[in-house]
Amino acid sequence: MRRGIRQIVEETWLLLWKDIRDFWIGGAVFAGYFLIGRLFLYSLCPMVTLTGFPCPACGMTRAVLAILKGDFAAAWHLHPFSYAFLFLVLLFAVRRYILKKDVKCLIKYAAAGMAALILFYIYRMIRYFPGEPPMTYYYGSLGYRIFSVVFH
């Protein structure tokens, strides 16, 4: 039986609201961390805040925002994996909410993407650290402050 557009939209919203109800605590924790991080921390990235070193995904948020604004060159410069990330999010959303198919098959793609992300991180650390943003060191990190107190 073929579903109409209206039925697809209704089923999609119902499934989305079910997911929101099922995972609202995680969403609330994430939103709280985001709010506190924006108000009080230098970066939303725990690795940068604690160690001062950029993480493998450093620049990803700014790159995704650049894509959404249409600044594709800036997004590519900040983090080329932002395109793959958005593609996987879109693929997940289509499979889960529109096609109503299992999304566990995407785990292998996410794992391969994580492995590639780690390799790319190593390359960026060798090639660009500590000079070119976002691959810079944050001297206000907790790790640097502790290091300064202990060794100075």
N, C-alpha and C positions, 0 to 999 in steps of 0.2 A: 504494500500500500504506500502510495506516494504522499508525502507530507507537503502541505502548503506553506507559504512564507509565514502566514500568521501563526500557524501551529508551531513552526520551527522557533519563531521568536518567543512565543509563550512558553514552550518547553525549555528553551535556553534560559529565560529569566527564572523559571522555577528551579532549575538545576543550579544556577548561579546563586540564588538566594539560599538554597539548601547548603551549598558549600560555604557560604558566608556564615550561616548559623552554626555549621559544624566546626568551623575554624575561627570563630570570632575572637577567642582568647589569643591565639597567635597573632591575629591582625591587630588586636588592641595593644599587645606587647610591642609589636613592630612600630605601630603609630606612636606609642609612648616613647620608645627609644629614639625615633626620628625627631619628635618634638624636643625632647631633652637634648639630643645631640645638636640640633640646629641652634638651640638657645645657649648651650654652655660649652660645647666642645668645638675644637678646631675642625674636626672631620667626623663624618658619620662612620667611617671605617674604623673598627676596633683595632686593627693592626697598626694603622697610622697613629691613632691616639695613644696606644700603649707602647709601641716600639719606635715610632718615627719613620719606619721604613714603609715604602709603598707596598700594597698588596697586589696579587696577580690581577685583580679587577680594578685597580686604581685608574680612574678616568672613565670608567664604564657608565656611571650615572650621568656625568656631564656629556658623554658621547651620545647616550640615548636621548637626552634632552635636546642635543644639537640635531639629531635625526628628526625628532618630532617638530623642530623649528624649521627644518629644511636645509640646515647647514651640513651637508653630507661630507664635505672636505674636512671640516673641523672634527666631525665625529670620527672619521677615519684616522685622523691624526691623533686624537685623544685615545681611542681604543678600537682597533679594527674588529674585535670580537663582538662589539655592540650590535653589529648587523646579524651575526649568528644568534646572539641572545634574543633579539627581537623576533627573528625567524622561528626559533624554538618556542617562544611564548605564543606567537601566532598559531603555530602548528598545534601546540597543546590546546589552545582555546577552541580551535576548529574541531579537533578530534573529540574533545571533552563535551563541549556545549552544543555544537551544531550536528556533528555526525554521531554523537553519543557512543563513541568507541572507547575501548580501553586505552589508557595513556601510558601504561607500564612499558610498552614497546619503545617509548621515547627515552627511557633510562639509559640505554646503550649509547644513544646520540649525545645525551647530556654528559655521560662519562667520557666519551671520546672528546667532547668539547672541553671538559675540565683538564684532561691530559694535554691537549693542545694549548690550552690557556697557561698551564704551568710551564710548558716549553717556551712559549712566547714571553712569559714573565722572565725567565732566565735570560733570554736574548735581550729583552729590554733593560734588565739590570746590568748586563755586561756592556751594552751599547750606549745607553743613555743616562744611567744613574751616576752621579746625583745631580746632573746639570739641567736636563730638559723636563719641564712639567709634562705629565704628572709624576714623573719618576724623580722626585726630589725628596730630600730628607727633611722631616719636621723636627726642629730643635726644641719645640715646646712639649714634646711627648713625655709621658710619665717615665718611660725607660731612660731617656736622656737626663731628666731631672734627677732621678735616683742615681744614675751613673755620675753626674756632676757632684752630687753631695758626697757620695762614697769615695770617689777618687780625686777630689780636689781639696 
